Amino acid sequence: NIFKPQDVSIFAYPNPFNSSCVITVETQNLASPPEIAIYDLRGNVVYKLPPLSSISFLPEEKGEPFPLLGERETQRVRGRFTWMPDEKIPSGIYLIRATIPQQTKSVVCTKRIVYLK
C-alpha cells in the first residue's frame, strides 16, 4: 500500500478557542497507536497525549473498537479528545502534531490552533 498525505487529517474545533478544543485525528493504515502532542512555536511540548489513553480509534462508520493490528488495518479510523490548556499556558499559536506509525516509517501531520484567553 502507498501512503498518501491526505490519508491523515487533524481537525480542531473551535479554532480559535478559549477554554477547550476538541481535536480529531483521522487516518487509515494504523499499525499501532499514534503519538499526539501539542507544541508552542518555540518547539516546546505543552501537552502530550499519554499512549493508549482515553482516546480510542474507532472505524468511521461502525463505532466498534478498532483492532490496531490485523485484517482491518486499511480501514479509515478516527480518534477524538478534548484539550483543556493548563492555566499557566499563555494565549498564542500552538501546533498539534500527530505521528502515525506505519509498517516501514512514520507519517507526521501538523495542524495550527489559536488559544485566546
Buried (B, 14 or more C-beta within 10 A) or exposed (E): EEBEEEBBBBBBEEBEBEEEBBBBBBBBBBBBBBBBBBBBEEEEEBBEBEEEEEBBBBBEEEEEEBEBEEEEBEBBBBBBBEBEBEEEBEEEEBBBBBBBBBEEEEBEBEBEBBBEE
